[in-house]
């Protein structure tokens, strides 16, 4: 029903919201007996604080309209006890709907034809609590919630700077989902921020219900095998990323923030890195990179060597592998496919179970079934060991989107090694390296600072430095202010 605000009356209002039972329309009268002023109140149940209507609004409306004969715009807007925001009358139906479904109280002064909104929104929210995806050992225990306002406040609490900018926009024709773009004005590259604004303005979708949808709309390569934006549920890590010159995007209804631009080194990092000594962080980062390589390449390399190039294996190890495979009904590659399928099945089951038992089921369940398969003569111990190492290496990754990519790449490389041996394995490795070299995130190469090489940033990306030695921001982000630490000016 395309009705402009000047054409609306109470019957048309009730007809407009006839099948929206959560929209309440209440008509109230104020003023002395001969002259009664009718005010229609509209609000959405569950989104607005109804206690404020009875405790605050109605008494103040009675005070404002009790002794007046006519209502005009000046009378309403000069009232200092009610901060009413006008809704435009011409073409204002969209503004009316947005205000109403955002939890605001809409007031219609019928005799004057004036529409106003009062913010009494109180949507369902939960308090910040510890993140279920990033375990906090020494870091803070508060994490993002589903509220944009709360999430922005959690970052603002850590960065009390006027240069921290927060730009909000509504995306989705029907959902009108609020998206907040955060960046530090005198640090982040203005070209990168401008490109993010343009991409947000180009989005034309029916509804935005997840941060993954927003990621696909914003990234340079929508169907990339690797995540081009980093997911994070902790505001301390988001604040640290902003200080380095990156942007943060927060979606209404999602407890995860998006960090951009992202590169492979950022995806592998952990939010806990800033809370531990640099030497421990350096070891942990090397373990994560090594775990990433093991998770992707170990099964394919093992099949390529044992099935096609067994003459390259030391004789004692070859004898062990050969002896344990005597009597097995399936070939080596088929063993791997079956065991990989079982471990992935248990990993998926572990993700759906409660957190306390999920990881235990994923690992222990796979090992128990694997041991039973060995005793039944279906697979060999070497296959179980290699698959278990590959699966455990994947648990070192923080980003779950990267873990899904690792699973797919591991299967692709395993198939190439099964068909073509070491030639297929090396071809897959080179193809993966070339593919990674072509990826970009908001103009930043995905393999930066390795490609193109920036040795100062490369050392800091792989290892770590004491905080007193970290003076510069990453150069591949092209920050406006590249200095992180000021010298003594005295």
C-alpha positions as CSV (number, residue, x, y, z in Angstrom):
1,X,0.0,0.0,0.0
2,X,1.8,3.1,-1.2
3,X,0.3,5.8,1.1
4,X,2.1,9.0,1.9
5,X,2.1,10.3,5.4
6,X,-0.3,13.2,4.7
7,X,-2.9,10.8,3.4
8,X,-2.8,8.5,6.4
9,X,-5.4,8.5,9.1
10,X,-6.1,6.0,12.0
11,X,-8.3,3.6,9.9
12,X,-5.7,3.5,7.2
13,X,-3.0,3.0,9.8
14,X,-4.8,0.0,11.2
15,X,-5.3,-1.3,7.7
16,X,-1.7,-0.9,6.8
17,X,-0.6,-2.9,9.9
18,X,-3.6,-5.3,9.9
19,X,-1.4,-8.4,9.6
20,X,1.4,-7.2,11.8
21,X,0.1,-8.1,15.2
22,X,3.3,-7.0,16.9
23,X,2.7,-3.4,15.9
24,X,0.6,-1.7,18.6
25,X,-1.5,1.3,17.6
26,X,-2.9,3.2,20.6
27,X,-5.0,6.5,20.5
28,X,-4.8,8.9,23.4
29,X,-6.5,12.2,24.1
30,X,-5.0,15.1,26.0
31,X,-6.3,18.5,27.0
32,X,-9.3,20.0,28.8
33,X,-12.9,18.8,28.1
34,X,-14.0,21.1,25.2
35,X,-10.7,20.8,23.3
36,X,-9.3,17.3,23.2
37,X,-6.0,16.7,21.3
38,X,-5.7,13.2,19.8
39,X,-2.2,11.6,19.7
40,X,-1.8,8.2,18.0
41,X,1.1,6.1,19.4
42,X,2.7,3.4,17.3
43,X,5.4,1.0,18.5
44,X,6.7,-2.6,17.9
45,X,6.3,-5.0,20.8
46,X,9.6,-6.5,21.9
47,X,11.6,-3.8,20.2
48,X,10.5,-0.8,22.3
49,X,10.6,-0.3,26.1
50,X,6.9,0.0,26.9
51,X,7.6,1.0,30.5
52,X,8.9,4.3,29.3
53,X,5.7,5.0,27.5
54,X,3.6,4.9,30.7
55,X,6.3,6.2,33.1
56,X,7.8,9.0,31.0
57,X,6.0,9.8,27.8
58,X,2.3,10.0,28.8
59,X,2.8,12.3,31.8
60,X,5.0,14.7,29.8
61,X,2.5,14.7,26.9
62,X,-0.2,15.5,29.4
63,X,1.9,18.3,30.8
64,X,2.7,19.7,27.3
65,X,-0.8,19.5,25.8
66,X,-2.9,20.1,29.0
67,X,-3.5,23.9,28.6
68,X,-3.1,24.5,24.8
69,X,-5.9,24.9,22.3
70,X,-3.9,24.3,19.1
71,X,-0.8,22.1,18.3
72,X,1.9,23.3,15.9
73,X,5.4,22.4,15.1
74,X,6.9,25.1,17.3
75,X,5.1,23.8,20.3
76,X,6.3,20.2,19.9
77,X,9.9,20.9,19.0
78,X,10.6,23.6,21.6
79,X,9.6,21.1,24.4
80,X,12.8,20.2,26.2
81,X,11.5,17.3,28.1
82,X,10.8,15.1,25.0
83,X,13.5,14.8,22.3
84,X,11.3,14.1,19.4
85,X,12.7,13.6,15.9
86,X,10.4,14.7,13.0
87,X,9.5,12.2,10.3
88,X,9.1,13.9,6.9
89,X,5.6,13.9,5.6
90,X,6.3,13.6,1.8
91,X,7.7,10.3,0.8
92,X,8.2,9.5,4.5
93,X,6.6,6.0,4.6
94,X,10.0,4.4,4.5
95,X,11.2,6.6,7.3
96,X,8.1,5.6,9.3
97,X,8.7,1.9,8.8
98,X,12.4,2.2,9.6
99,X,11.7,4.1,12.8
100,X,9.0,1.7,13.8
101,X,10.9,-1.5,13.2
102,X,14.0,-0.1,14.8
103,X,12.2,0.1,18.2
104,X,11.3,3.8,18.1
105,X,8.0,5.1,19.3
106,X,6.1,7.0,16.5
107,X,3.7,9.8,17.5
108,X,1.1,11.2,15.2
109,X,-0.5,14.5,16.3
110,X,-3.6,14.0,14.3
111,X,-5.0,17.6,14.4
112,X,-1.8,19.1,13.2
113,X,-0.7,16.3,10.9
114,X,2.7,16.1,12.5
115,X,4.8,12.9,12.7
116,X,7.6,12.4,15.3
117,X,9.7,9.6,16.6
118,X,11.1,9.0,20.0
119,X,13.9,6.6,20.6
120,X,12.8,4.2,23.3
121,X,14.3,1.1,21.5
122,X,15.1,-1.9,23.7
123,X,15.7,-4.8,21.3
124,X,16.6,-8.3,22.6
125,X,20.4,-8.2,23.4
126,X,22.9,-10.2,25.4
127,X,25.7,-8.9,27.5
128,X,29.3,-9.3,26.3
129,X,30.8,-12.6,27.4
130,X,33.8,-14.7,26.5
131,X,34.1,-15.7,22.9
132,X,33.3,-19.3,22.1
133,X,35.6,-19.3,19.0
134,X,38.7,-17.6,20.3
135,X,39.8,-18.9,23.7
136,X,41.2,-16.2,26.0
137,X,44.1,-17.3,28.2
138,X,45.6,-14.0,29.2
139,X,43.5,-11.6,27.2
140,X,40.2,-9.9,28.1
141,X,37.0,-12.0,28.4
142,X,34.5,-9.7,26.7
143,X,33.6,-10.5,23.1
144,X,31.3,-9.1,20.4
145,X,27.6,-9.5,20.6
146,X,24.9,-9.3,18.0
147,X,24.4,-5.5,18.6
148,X,26.2,-3.0,16.4
149,X,26.0,-0.4,19.1
150,X,27.5,-2.6,21.8
151,X,30.3,-3.8,19.5
152,X,31.2,-0.3,18.4
153,X,31.3,0.7,22.1
154,X,33.6,-2.2,23.0
155,X,36.1,-0.9,20.4
156,X,35.6,2.7,21.4
157,X,36.3,1.8,25.0
158,X,39.8,0.7,23.9
159,X,40.5,3.5,21.4
160,X,39.5,6.7,23.0
161,X,40.6,8.8,20.0
162,X,38.7,11.3,17.9
163,X,40.4,9.9,14.8
164,X,38.5,6.6,15.2
165,X,35.7,7.0,12.7
166,X,32.5,5.0,12.7
167,X,30.3,5.2,9.5
168,X,27.0,3.4,9.6
169,X,24.9,2.4,6.6
170,X,21.7,0.3,6.1
171,X,22.0,-2.6,3.6
172,X,19.1,-4.8,2.3
173,X,15.9,-3.6,0.8
174,X,13.8,-5.6,3.3
175,X,16.2,-6.4,6.2
176,X,17.6,-2.8,6.5
177,X,20.6,-4.3,8.3
178,X,23.0,-1.8,9.9
179,X,26.7,-2.2,8.9
180,X,29.3,-0.1,10.7
181,X,32.7,0.7,9.0
182,X,35.4,1.6,11.5
183,X,38.8,3.0,10.8
184,X,41.4,5.4,12.2
185,X,41.2,8.5,10.0
186,X,44.9,9.5,10.2
187,X,46.3,6.0,9.9
188,X,44.2,4.0,7.4
189,X,44.9,4.5,3.7
190,X,42.2,6.9,2.4
191,X,42.0,5.1,-1.0
192,X,41.3,1.8,0.8
193,X,38.6,3.4,2.9
194,X,37.1,5.1,-0.1
195,X,37.0,1.8,-2.0
196,X,35.2,0.1,1.0
197,X,32.6,2.9,1.0
198,X,32.0,2.5,-2.8
199,X,31.6,-1.3,-2.5
200,X,29.2,-0.9,0.4
201,X,27.1,1.6,-1.6
202,X,27.0,-0.8,-4.6
203,X,25.3,-3.6,-2.6
204,X,21.8,-4.2,-3.8
205,X,20.3,-7.3,-2.0
206,X,17.0,-8.3,-0.5
207,X,18.4,-8.8,2.9
208,X,21.7,-9.1,4.8
209,X,21.6,-11.8,7.4
210,X,25.2,-12.8,7.9
211,X,28.7,-11.4,7.7
212,X,29.6,-14.0,5.1
213,X,27.1,-12.4,2.7
214,X,28.8,-9.0,3.2
215,X,32.2,-10.6,2.7
216,X,31.2,-12.0,-0.7
217,X,29.8,-8.6,-1.7
218,X,33.0,-6.7,-0.7
219,X,36.0,-8.9,-1.6
220,X,37.9,-8.7,-4.9
221,X,37.4,-12.5,-5.6
222,X,34.0,-13.7,-4.4
223,X,34.7,-17.4,-5.0
224,X,38.2,-17.5,-3.5
225,X,39.3,-20.7,-1.8
226,X,41.0,-18.6,0.9
227,X,39.2,-16.1,3.2
228,X,40.0,-12.5,2.0
229,X,38.6,-11.0,5.2
230,X,39.4,-12.1,8.7
231,X,36.7,-13.1,11.1
232,X,37.2,-12.1,14.8
233,X,35.0,-12.1,17.8
234,X,37.3,-10.2,20.2
235,X,37.3,-6.4,20.4
236,X,40.9,-6.2,21.6
237,X,42.1,-7.9,18.4
238,X,39.9,-5.6,16.3
239,X,41.4,-2.5,18.1
240,X,44.9,-3.8,17.4
241,X,44.1,-4.3,13.7
242,X,42.7,-0.7,13.5
243,X,46.0,0.6,15.0
244,X,47.9,-1.2,12.3
245,X,46.0,0.6,9.5
246,X,43.2,-1.9,8.8
247,X,39.4,-1.5,8.7
248,X,36.8,-3.2,10.7
249,X,33.2,-4.0,9.6
250,X,30.5,-4.9,12.0
251,X,27.2,-6.4,10.9
252,X,24.0,-6.1,12.9
253,X,23.0,-9.6,14.1
254,X,26.5,-11.1,13.8
255,X,28.9,-11.6,16.8
256,X,31.9,-11.6,14.5
257,X,33.6,-8.6,13.0
258,X,35.3,-8.5,9.6
259,X,38.9,-7.2,9.4
260,X,40.1,-6.0,6.0
261,X,42.4,-6.0,4.2
262,X,43.5,-9.5,5.1
263,X,46.6,-11.5,4.0
264,X,47.7,-15.0,4.8
265,X,49.9,-13.9,7.6
266,X,47.0,-12.1,9.3
267,X,44.7,-15.2,9.0
268,X,47.3,-17.4,10.7
269,X,47.8,-15.0,13.7
270,X,46.0,-15.5,17.0
271,X,44.3,-12.8,19.1
272,X,46.4,-14.0,22.1
273,X,49.7,-13.1,20.4
274,X,49.8,-9.6,21.9
275,X,49.4,-11.0,25.4
276,X,52.4,-13.4,25.4
277,X,56.2,-12.8,25.3
278,X,57.6,-12.3,21.8
279,X,59.8,-15.5,21.9
280,X,56.8,-17.7,22.7
281,X,54.7,-16.0,20.0
282,X,57.5,-16.5,17.5
283,X,57.5,-20.3,18.2
284,X,53.7,-20.5,18.1
285,X,53.5,-18.7,14.7
286,X,56.1,-21.0,13.2
287,X,54.1,-23.9,14.5
288,X,50.9,-22.6,12.9
289,X,52.6,-22.0,9.5
290,X,54.2,-25.5,9.8
291,X,50.8,-26.9,10.8
292,X,49.2,-25.3,7.7
293,X,51.7,-26.9,5.4
294,X,51.3,-30.3,7.1
295,X,47.5,-30.1,6.9
296,X,47.5,-29.4,3.2
297,X,50.5,-31.3,1.8
298,X,51.3,-34.3,4.1
299,X,48.7,-36.8,2.8
300,X,49.4,-36.0,-0.9
301,X,53.2,-36.2,-0.4
302,X,52.9,-39.5,1.5
303,X,50.8,-41.1,-1.3
304,X,53.1,-39.7,-4.0
305,X,56.2,-41.2,-2.3
306,X,54.8,-44.6,-1.2
307,X,52.8,-45.4,-4.3
308,X,55.1,-44.1,-7.1
309,X,58.5,-43.3,-5.7
310,X,59.1,-45.9,-3.0
311,X,62.7,-46.2,-4.1
312,X,63.3,-42.9,-2.4
313,X,62.2,-44.2,1.0
314,X,64.9,-45.4,3.4
315,X,64.9,-49.2,3.4
316,X,64.0,-49.7,7.1
317,X,61.0,-47.4,6.7
318,X,60.0,-49.0,3.5
319,X,60.2,-52.4,5.1
320,X,58.0,-51.3,8.0
321,X,55.4,-49.7,5.6
322,X,55.3,-52.8,3.4
323,X,55.0,-55.3,6.3
324,X,52.1,-53.6,7.9
325,X,50.2,-53.4,4.5
326,X,50.4,-57.2,4.0
327,X,46.9,-58.6,3.8
328,X,45.1,-55.2,3.5
329,X,42.2,-55.4,1.0
330,X,42.4,-51.8,-0.2
331,X,45.2,-49.8,-1.9
332,X,47.0,-47.0,-0.2
333,X,45.1,-44.1,-1.7
334,X,41.7,-45.8,-0.9
335,X,42.8,-46.1,2.7
336,X,43.5,-42.4,2.8
337,X,40.2,-41.5,1.3
338,X,38.3,-43.6,3.8
339,X,40.3,-42.4,6.8
340,X,40.1,-38.7,5.7
341,X,36.3,-39.1,5.3
342,X,36.0,-40.6,8.8
343,X,38.1,-37.9,10.4
344,X,36.2,-35.1,8.7
345,X,32.9,-36.8,9.7
346,X,34.0,-36.8,13.3
347,X,35.3,-33.2,13.1
348,X,31.9,-32.1,11.7
349,X,30.1,-34.0,14.5
350,X,32.4,-32.4,17.1
351,X,31.5,-28.9,15.8
352,X,27.8,-29.6,16.3
353,X,28.2,-31.1,19.8
354,X,28.5,-29.0,23.0
355,X,31.9,-27.2,23.3
356,X,33.0,-29.3,26.3
357,X,32.9,-32.6,24.4
358,X,33.1,-31.5,20.7
359,X,36.9,-31.4,20.2
360,X,37.3,-34.6,22.3
361,X,34.8,-36.5,20.1
362,X,36.5,-35.2,16.9
363,X,40.0,-36.5,17.8
364,X,39.5,-39.4,20.2
365,X,36.5,-40.7,18.2
366,X,38.6,-40.7,15.0
367,X,41.5,-42.5,16.7
368,X,39.3,-45.1,18.3
369,X,37.6,-45.9,15.0
370,X,41.0,-45.9,13.2
371,X,42.4,-48.4,15.7
372,X,39.3,-50.6,15.2
373,X,39.9,-50.4,11.5
374,X,43.5,-51.5,11.9
375,X,42.5,-54.4,14.1
376,X,39.8,-55.4,11.5
377,X,42.4,-55.4,8.8
378,X,40.8,-52.6,6.8
379,X,43.6,-50.0,7.0
380,X,47.2,-49.8,8.1
381,X,48.9,-48.0,11.1
382,X,50.9,-45.7,8.8
383,X,47.8,-44.4,7.1
384,X,46.2,-43.6,10.5
385,X,49.3,-41.8,11.7
386,X,49.6,-39.6,8.6
387,X,45.8,-38.7,8.6
388,X,45.8,-38.1,12.3
389,X,48.9,-35.7,12.1
390,X,47.3,-33.9,9.2
391,X,44.0,-33.5,11.1
392,X,45.7,-32.4,14.3
393,X,47.8,-29.9,12.3
394,X,44.6,-28.3,11.1
395,X,43.5,-27.6,14.7
396,X,46.3,-25.1,15.0
397,X,44.5,-22.7,12.7
398,X,42.5,-20.0,14.3
399,X,40.3,-19.0,11.3
400,X,37.6,-21.7,10.7
401,X,37.1,-20.5,7.1
402,X,40.7,-21.3,6.4
403,X,40.2,-24.7,8.0
404,X,37.5,-25.5,5.5
405,X,39.8,-24.4,2.6
406,X,42.5,-26.6,3.9
407,X,40.2,-29.6,3.8
408,X,39.3,-29.0,0.2
409,X,42.9,-28.3,-0.9
410,X,44.1,-31.5,0.9
411,X,41.7,-33.6,-1.1
412,X,42.6,-31.9,-4.4
413,X,46.3,-32.4,-3.8
414,X,45.7,-36.0,-2.7
415,X,43.8,-36.7,-5.9
416,X,46.6,-35.2,-8.0
417,X,49.2,-37.3,-6.2
418,X,47.1,-40.4,-6.6
419,X,46.9,-40.0,-10.4
420,X,50.3,-38.5,-11.3
421,X,52.5,-39.2,-8.4
422,X,55.2,-36.7,-7.5
423,X,54.6,-34.8,-10.7
424,X,51.0,-34.3,-9.8
425,X,52.0,-33.3,-6.3
426,X,54.5,-30.7,-7.4
427,X,52.1,-29.4,-10.1
428,X,49.4,-28.9,-7.4
429,X,51.9,-27.1,-5.2
430,X,53.0,-24.7,-7.9
431,X,49.4,-24.1,-9.0
432,X,48.5,-23.3,-5.4
433,X,51.4,-20.9,-5.1
434,X,50.4,-19.1,-8.3
435,X,46.8,-18.9,-7.2
436,X,47.8,-17.3,-3.9
437,X,50.0,-14.8,-5.7
438,X,47.0,-13.6,-7.7
439,X,44.7,-12.9,-4.7
440,X,44.2,-9.4,-3.4
441,X,42.2,-7.9,-0.5
442,X,41.3,-4.2,-1.1
443,X,44.5,-3.8,-3.2
444,X,46.8,-5.6,-0.8
445,X,48.5,-8.8,-2.1
446,X,47.4,-11.9,-0.2
447,X,51.0,-13.1,0.1
448,X,52.3,-9.8,1.4
449,X,54.9,-9.3,2.8
450,X,56.4,-12.4,1.1
451,X,55.2,-11.4,-2.4
452,X,56.1,-8.7,-3.2
453,X,59.0,-9.1,-0.7
454,X,59.3,-6.6,2.2
455,X,61.9,-8.1,4.5
456,X,61.2,-5.9,7.5
457,X,57.5,-6.7,7.4
458,X,58.2,-10.3,6.6
459,X,60.3,-10.9,9.7
460,X,57.5,-9.3,11.9
461,X,54.8,-11.4,10.1
462,X,56.5,-14.8,10.6
463,X,58.2,-14.1,13.9
464,X,57.7,-11.4,16.6
465,X,59.5,-8.5,18.2
466,X,59.4,-7.0,21.6
467,X,56.8,-4.2,21.7
468,X,59.5,-1.6,22.3
469,X,61.1,-2.5,18.9
470,X,57.9,-2.3,16.9
471,X,58.2,1.3,15.6
472,X,56.6,1.1,12.1
473,X,53.3,-0.1,10.8
474,X,53.2,-2.6,7.9
475,X,54.2,-0.8,4.8
476,X,52.1,-3.0,2.5
477,X,49.0,-1.4,4.1
478,X,50.2,2.0,2.9
479,X,49.2,3.8,6.1
480,X,49.0,7.6,6.3
481,X,51.0,7.6,9.5
482,X,53.5,4.8,9.3
483,X,54.9,5.4,12.8
484,X,53.6,3.4,15.7
485,X,56.0,4.7,18.4
486,X,57.1,8.3,19.0
487,X,60.5,9.2,20.2
488,X,61.2,11.4,23.2
489,X,60.5,15.0,22.2
490,X,62.1,16.6,25.2
